[in-house]
Amino acid sequence: MVNLPAAKMEEKVAKRILCIEDEPEMIDLIRLILGRRGFDVSGAAGGTAGIKAAREQLPDLVLLDLMMPDMDGWEVYQQMKANEATRNIPVIVVTAKAQSIDKVLGLHIAKVDDYISKPFSPQELINSVEKVINQKKAVS
């Protein structure tokens, strides 16, 4: 067995991403895009399942849709930030709600880590995820 320095071992562990989204096709697309980059992506169908999954999995990052039928993304976000276990998990909002006021609310009022509008390019998603994960790594 090879002994790797702690920093090297950390790089080998796939970052876990939880995608909270009510459209299974979107979860599959995100899993395909990010899986190719070595991320371990799991999906939760809707807000209620998403909160439960976030508490159980404690992912490195959450991709969060805003418009879901059972519980909207802002409610999910508030519940995550109110819970000690999930409070520090970075959140990227991925939504079709692309009005500039929504982006301002998300980034500056709610303090989400990033905001991606649907439809997005694969590179846009990868750039955002890598930026947020690297920011988290720099802070910890």
Secondary structure, DSSP 8 states (H G I E B T S, - for coil): -----HHHHHHHS--EEEEE-S-HHHHHHHHHHHHTTT-EEEEESSHHHHHHHHHHH--SEEEE-S--SSS-HHHHHHHHHHSTTTTTS-EEEEES---HHHHHIIIIIS--SEEEESS--HHHHHHHHHHHHHHHHHH-
